[in-house]
Structures are given as structure tokens and as C-alpha cells.
Amino acid sequence: MSKQKRKILQQGFIKSLPILCSYIFLGAAYGMLMENAGFSWMYSLLASVTVYTGAFQFMLITFLSSGASIATIAISALLMNSRQFFYGLTFLEEFRQMGKRKWYMIPTLTDETYAVNCTLTDEEYPDKEEKHGIMFLVAVFSHCYWAIGSVLGGVLGQIIPFDMTGIDFCMTALFVIVFIDQWEHATSHKPALIGLGVAVICLLVFGKTAFMLPALLIVSGILLVMTRAENRGEENIEDADSGTDQCPPDHSADREAGADR
């Protein structure tokens, strides 16, 4: 293995460590709940490898136990994971440049991998190949963490009783840490403040079970309008600068020739 590949592997693992701390415990909680519902660790592993939707997998336990229809499960999965559409828009160009790896990056883009990938700036990683390699490894490692955690929880759930009260808060804690890190490194806090404000308003209007999708739609719309306005302003400034740089034609030589005649 070359030195460059070892560096990418090391950086990918280091960047995925916050996700490791979250996914091992959450995956274990999922495996334990699956075991309590009568599904062995093999079913937990199968769901974690193929479904891999995090929060929806917890709801899937209820659907599987109650014998819900495929249509009900599919519609619920679509609604619960609709926010992933907006996550993907952020990395359209990045994924396009990753070649065949994009077919793995798209279905494995989760809340946590999205948050970590947002911290991989072009200033820190000017080499695109290195950045894309780290992003890919973060996705692979995270997928493995979740699968290992679910198997671990399924096995432990068979032999040791656990009180899992509050274990799901580790995901919330992860996003708080990522938000603080982004706040400290961002040049402008407008997007964060707009997101917080819109989220609070939508929470009050739509309730805690239905505020996520409208909040994402509104925030995305506002930021899109702001970005277009800023780009238009920059273009106008560039046009104005280019206009002032163009000097008027010099007719002094013509005037001198006329005077000589």
C-alpha cells in the first residue's frame, strides 16, 4: 500500500470516529430491540446491510411485528427519509467526480456521514482524489459500524438484559458537536441562524412529528434565493469593474496629425 493510500485510510478512519461512538451504541440498541421482538441477530444484520436507514429501522421493528403491508412500509420509509434528498443536493458535483464510487455513496449518505463530509473543506483537502477517498471510507466505515453494532446488540440481547433509556441521545449529542464545529469555522452564521429560526417556527406550527420536511423545504428555498442573489451581486460588481478597466480610445495622435496638416 502506498503512502498516499495509507494516509487516506488513516484520515478516513479518524474522521469516522465520532460516527463510531454513535453507531455502535445505536446499532446495539436496534439489535436488542429486534431480539426482544423475536428476530435474531441475522435479521438485524440483513436489515442493517440492505435497509440502512437508521431511525426508520427502529420503526421497521413495529411494522414487521404487526405484519404491515409493503406499501405502508415503503411510504413510511420515503417520508421519514425524505430529508436525504436535500443532503444529496449538497454533494452532486462531488459524487459525480467520484466515478463508480458514487453508486455506493448515494444510498449510504446518512445524517452522520453528511455532517462529517461537510467538515471536509477544499482548503483542508485541496487534492480532490484524497478528499473523495476519505469521503468514501467514511461511508464504508460507518456502514460497518452500524452493522457490527446491530449484530452485537442482537447477540447481547439474548444473554444480558439492558436498560436502554436515553441511549438514543448520543445521535443528538453528535449533531450538537458538529453544529458547534461548523459555527466556529464558518465565515457567515446566516445559514445557521436561518435554519434554527425556521426549524423552531415549523416545530411550533407542524408539531414535532411533522416539522422536519417543511423546515427543510423552507430553509432550502431561502438559502437558494440568497445564493442566487449573492451570485448576481458578484456578477454585477465584476461587470462594473471590467467597465472601469476599459480606457476610452486615445485620439491624441489623430489630433496631432490634424494640427500638422
C-alpha positions as CSV (number, residue, x, y, z in Angstrom):
1,M,0.0,0.0,0.0
2,S,1.4,3.4,-1.0
3,K,2.0,6.2,1.5
4,Q,-0.9,8.2,0.0
5,K,-3.4,5.4,0.4
6,R,-2.3,4.8,4.0
7,K,-2.8,8.5,4.7
8,I,-6.3,8.4,3.1
9,L,-7.1,5.2,5.1
10,Q,-5.9,6.8,8.3
11,Q,-7.8,10.1,7.7
12,G,-11.0,8.2,6.8
13,F,-10.9,6.2,10.0
14,I,-10.2,9.3,12.2
15,K,-13.0,11.3,10.6
16,S,-15.4,8.4,11.2
17,L,-14.6,8.0,14.9
18,P,-17.5,10.3,16.0
19,I,-19.8,8.1,14.0
20,L,-18.3,5.0,15.6
21,C,-19.2,6.3,19.0
22,S,-22.8,6.8,17.9
23,Y,-23.5,3.9,15.6
24,I,-22.1,1.2,17.9
25,F,-24.5,2.1,20.7
26,L,-27.5,2.9,18.5
27,G,-26.9,-0.2,16.4
28,A,-26.6,-2.3,19.5
29,A,-29.9,-0.7,20.8
30,Y,-31.5,-1.7,17.5
31,G,-30.2,-5.2,17.7
32,M,-31.5,-5.6,21.2
33,L,-35.0,-4.3,20.2
34,M,-35.0,-6.7,17.3
35,E,-34.1,-9.6,19.6
36,N,-36.9,-8.6,22.0
37,A,-39.3,-8.6,19.1
38,G,-38.4,-12.1,18.2
39,F,-35.9,-11.5,15.4
40,S,-32.4,-13.0,15.7
41,W,-29.1,-11.1,15.0
42,M,-29.1,-12.4,11.4
43,Y,-32.2,-10.4,10.6
44,S,-30.7,-7.3,12.3
45,L,-27.6,-7.8,10.1
46,L,-29.6,-8.2,7.0
47,A,-31.7,-5.1,7.7
48,S,-28.6,-3.0,8.6
49,V,-26.7,-4.0,5.4
50,T,-29.6,-3.6,2.9
51,V,-32.0,-1.1,4.5
52,Y,-29.5,1.0,6.4
53,T,-31.9,3.9,7.3
54,G,-31.1,4.4,11.0
55,A,-34.2,5.8,12.6
56,F,-36.6,4.0,10.2
57,Q,-35.1,0.6,11.2
58,F,-36.4,1.2,14.7
59,M,-39.9,1.8,13.2
60,L,-39.4,-1.2,10.9
61,I,-39.4,-3.4,14.0
62,T,-43.0,-2.4,14.7
63,F,-44.0,-2.9,11.1
64,L,-42.5,-6.3,11.0
65,S,-44.1,-7.3,14.3
66,S,-47.6,-6.1,13.3
67,G,-47.5,-7.5,9.8
68,A,-47.8,-4.1,8.0
69,S,-48.2,-4.1,4.2
70,I,-45.3,-3.5,1.8
71,A,-47.0,-0.3,0.7
72,T,-47.2,1.1,4.2
73,I,-43.6,0.3,4.9
74,A,-42.4,1.9,1.6
75,I,-44.4,5.1,2.0
76,S,-43.3,5.5,5.7
77,A,-39.7,4.9,4.6
78,L,-40.0,7.6,1.9
79,L,-41.5,10.2,4.2
80,M,-39.1,9.5,7.1
81,N,-36.0,9.7,4.8
82,S,-37.1,12.5,2.5
83,R,-34.5,14.8,4.1
84,Q,-31.9,12.7,2.3
85,F,-32.9,14.4,-1.0
86,F,-31.6,17.7,0.3
87,Y,-28.4,16.1,1.6
88,G,-27.7,14.7,-1.8
89,L,-28.0,18.1,-3.5
90,T,-25.0,19.3,-1.5
91,F,-22.7,16.7,-3.0
92,L,-24.0,16.4,-6.5
93,E,-20.7,17.6,-8.1
94,E,-18.6,15.7,-5.6
95,F,-20.3,12.4,-6.2
96,R,-20.2,12.9,-10.0
97,Q,-16.4,13.3,-9.8
98,M,-16.1,10.1,-7.8
99,G,-16.9,7.8,-10.7
100,K,-18.2,4.3,-9.8
101,R,-17.9,5.0,-6.1
102,K,-20.9,7.3,-6.4
103,W,-23.3,4.3,-6.6
104,Y,-22.2,3.4,-3.1
105,M,-22.1,7.0,-1.8
106,I,-25.7,7.8,-2.8
107,P,-27.5,5.1,-0.8
108,T,-25.1,5.3,2.2
109,L,-25.5,9.0,2.7
110,T,-26.8,9.3,6.2
111,D,-27.3,12.2,8.7
112,E,-23.9,11.5,10.3
113,T,-21.9,10.9,7.1
114,Y,-23.4,14.1,5.7
115,A,-22.3,16.0,8.8
116,V,-18.8,14.7,8.7
117,N,-18.4,15.2,4.9
118,C,-19.4,18.9,5.4
119,T,-16.3,19.3,7.5
120,L,-14.0,18.2,4.7
121,T,-13.3,21.6,3.1
122,D,-11.3,22.3,0.0
123,E,-8.9,24.4,2.0
124,E,-8.0,21.4,4.2
125,Y,-8.0,18.9,1.4
126,P,-7.1,20.6,-1.9
127,D,-6.4,17.3,-3.5
128,K,-9.8,16.1,-4.8
129,E,-8.8,12.5,-5.0
130,E,-7.7,12.5,-1.4
131,K,-10.9,14.2,-0.3
132,H,-13.1,11.8,-2.3
133,G,-11.2,8.8,-0.9
134,I,-11.8,10.0,2.7
135,M,-15.5,10.5,2.0
136,F,-15.8,7.0,0.6
137,L,-14.0,5.5,3.5
138,V,-16.2,7.4,6.0
139,A,-19.2,5.9,4.3
140,V,-17.8,2.4,4.3
141,F,-16.6,2.5,7.9
142,S,-20.0,4.0,9.1
143,H,-21.9,1.2,7.3
144,C,-19.7,-1.4,9.0
145,Y,-20.1,0.3,12.4
146,W,-23.9,0.1,12.2
147,A,-23.9,-3.5,11.0
148,I,-21.5,-4.6,13.7
149,G,-23.4,-2.7,16.4
150,S,-26.7,-4.3,15.4
151,V,-25.1,-7.8,15.5
152,L,-23.5,-7.0,18.8
153,G,-26.8,-5.9,20.2
154,G,-28.7,-8.9,18.9
155,V,-26.2,-11.3,20.5
156,L,-26.0,-9.4,23.8
157,G,-29.8,-9.1,23.9
158,Q,-30.0,-12.9,24.1
159,I,-27.9,-13.2,27.2
160,I,-27.8,-9.9,29.1
161,P,-30.8,-7.7,29.9
162,F,-30.2,-3.9,29.3
163,D,-31.9,-0.7,30.4
164,M,-31.7,1.3,27.1
165,T,-33.3,4.5,28.5
166,G,-31.6,7.6,26.9
167,I,-29.2,5.7,24.7
168,D,-30.7,7.4,21.5
169,F,-29.5,10.8,22.8
170,C,-26.0,10.1,21.5
171,M,-27.1,10.9,18.0
172,T,-28.4,14.3,19.2
173,A,-25.1,14.9,21.0
174,L,-23.2,14.1,17.8
175,F,-25.1,16.8,15.8
176,V,-24.7,19.4,18.5
177,I,-20.9,18.9,18.4
178,V,-20.9,19.1,14.6
179,F,-23.0,22.2,14.7
180,I,-20.6,23.9,17.1
181,D,-17.6,22.9,15.0
182,Q,-19.3,24.4,11.8
183,W,-20.3,27.5,13.7
184,E,-16.7,28.1,14.8
185,H,-15.3,27.7,11.3
186,A,-18.0,29.3,9.2
187,T,-17.3,32.8,7.8
188,S,-21.1,33.6,8.0
189,H,-23.6,32.5,10.5
190,K,-26.7,33.5,8.5
191,P,-27.5,29.9,7.2
192,A,-27.3,28.5,10.7
193,L,-29.5,31.2,12.2
194,I,-32.0,30.9,9.4
195,G,-32.1,27.1,9.9
196,L,-32.6,27.4,13.6
197,G,-35.3,30.1,13.2
198,V,-37.3,28.2,10.6
199,A,-37.0,24.9,12.5
200,V,-38.4,26.5,15.7
201,I,-41.3,28.1,13.7
202,C,-42.1,24.8,11.9
203,L,-41.9,22.9,15.2
204,L,-44.5,25.2,16.7
205,V,-46.7,25.1,13.6
206,F,-46.5,21.5,12.5
207,G,-45.5,19.7,15.7
208,K,-42.5,17.5,16.5
209,T,-43.6,14.6,14.3
210,A,-44.1,16.6,11.1
211,F,-41.9,19.7,11.2
212,M,-38.7,18.2,9.5
213,L,-39.8,18.2,5.8
214,P,-41.4,21.7,5.7
215,A,-38.5,23.1,7.6
216,L,-36.0,21.6,5.1
217,L,-38.1,22.9,2.1
218,I,-38.3,26.4,3.5
219,V,-34.7,26.6,4.5
220,S,-33.5,25.2,1.2
221,G,-35.7,27.8,-0.7
222,I,-34.4,30.7,1.4
223,L,-30.8,29.7,1.0
224,L,-31.2,29.1,-2.7
225,V,-32.7,32.6,-3.2
226,M,-29.9,34.1,-1.1
227,T,-27.2,32.2,-3.0
228,R,-28.6,33.4,-6.4
229,A,-28.8,37.0,-5.1
230,E,-25.2,36.9,-3.9
231,N,-24.0,35.4,-7.2
232,R,-26.0,38.1,-9.1
233,G,-24.4,40.8,-7.0
234,E,-20.9,39.4,-7.6
235,E,-21.5,39.3,-11.3
236,N,-22.7,43.0,-11.3
237,I,-19.6,44.0,-9.4
238,E,-17.4,42.2,-11.8
239,D,-19.1,43.8,-14.8
240,A,-18.7,47.2,-13.2
241,D,-15.0,46.6,-12.5
242,S,-14.4,45.4,-16.1
243,G,-16.2,48.5,-17.4
244,T,-14.0,50.9,-15.4
245,D,-10.9,49.0,-16.5
246,Q,-11.6,49.7,-20.2
247,C,-9.9,53.0,-21.1
248,P,-11.5,55.3,-23.7
249,P,-9.8,55.3,-27.0
250,D,-6.8,57.7,-27.3
251,H,-7.4,60.2,-30.1
252,S,-4.4,62.4,-29.3
253,A,-2.4,61.0,-32.3
254,D,-5.3,61.9,-34.6
255,R,-5.4,65.4,-33.2
256,E,-1.7,65.9,-33.7
257,A,-1.9,64.7,-37.3
258,G,-4.7,67.2,-37.9
259,A,-2.7,70.0,-36.5
260,D,0.3,69.2,-38.7
261,R,-1.9,69.3,-41.7
